[in-house]
Amino acid sequence: MSQPIPADLLPYDPFDGMRFGPETCFLSGQPVGPDDTVPVFAEWLQTRYNLAERPIQLLDQRTVLIKDLRLPASPAARQRIEELESRVEAAAAQGPAALRALGDDTLFLWLGKMFYGIFITELLNEFEPLIKPKYPLAENAALVRRFQAFFQLLQGLRVPTEYADFVPGSVFVLEADPAEDHTPFEYDDDLNTLVFSIKLDKTVLVACLVDIGLIGQAMGKVYADAQRPLHPVQIAEFKARVYYAAHLLHVVPDIYPRHPRPGDTQIVFDALIDDVTGAIFNPWENSAYTQTLAEMWLRWNITLADVVAKPAEPMSLLYDEAGEPKQLKQWPLTI
């Protein structure tokens, strides 16, 4: 008699019947009670950065407190998530190098849980919006497809998972120069491109969560050049490059779980791109990139006119005019 395959190794698909309500575990679909939840932003984050009462404005213009953002989770899922949070909490206390040492797969799951919690809150609100969003998420077919691919990769929160010959997303860990940085915590995201960024003291994590590492490859040199303490205005430029690259990404990977065999203890995923002959990224347009960059630089009063003073060469604070990594101790520069 053949050995049965553990049910845990069969990926859960909430899109079959749109099972996203509070009565089922978001990772397994198991029935749960009203107290079976995990916070979107971990309790240690809320405590360390006084986040519990901080409001977040949603796309339909209503606000929700961070402490009220929670996900339904079975006891088994809660245990695995709590173990992940403990590892990240310990690493975060040590700084960028320790977080980087956790590895991209671990950071992907940690960042992905927060992104999922925000995204699904927005998605469920669209069924009864306070004010209908201008561009509803559920009406964007390409976005829903990306989200489905992302959710499969997020199964690593529930059960040990291996990604065969690919990384689930591009994860960047940057270090802010503490002499010029005074913001202990912030986060931002782009729901349409599945990009998420969070700042923990002098560590900034930026991730594109469903690109199977393509943006990481494209940003390889810039990321290597950024492995040093950066002025916050330089980090903003790095983020602008990632956010714009995610906007240009033309492909949505297809994620396939391998059929589990008796004795297996993990899910193994393969990733494929249907049209390998087409362009992975749409063409770069300086006009669109400079808009993204100017938005990232608003807090430093750098205007779009400043950014496009040389239209063929958008302003950069990561690189000098010779194309070498720029050392920037303060901004604005003093004479």
Helices and strands as residue ranges (DSSP letters): G 7-9, E 37-39, H 43-49, E 55-57, E 63-65, G 66-68, E 70-72, H 75-94, H 96-101, H 104-125, G 137-139, H 141-153, G 154-157, E 161-163, E 170-176, E 185-190, E 195-200, E 203-208, H 214-218, H 220-225, E 229-230, H 232-248, E 254-257, E 267-272, H 286-296, G 298-300, H 304-307
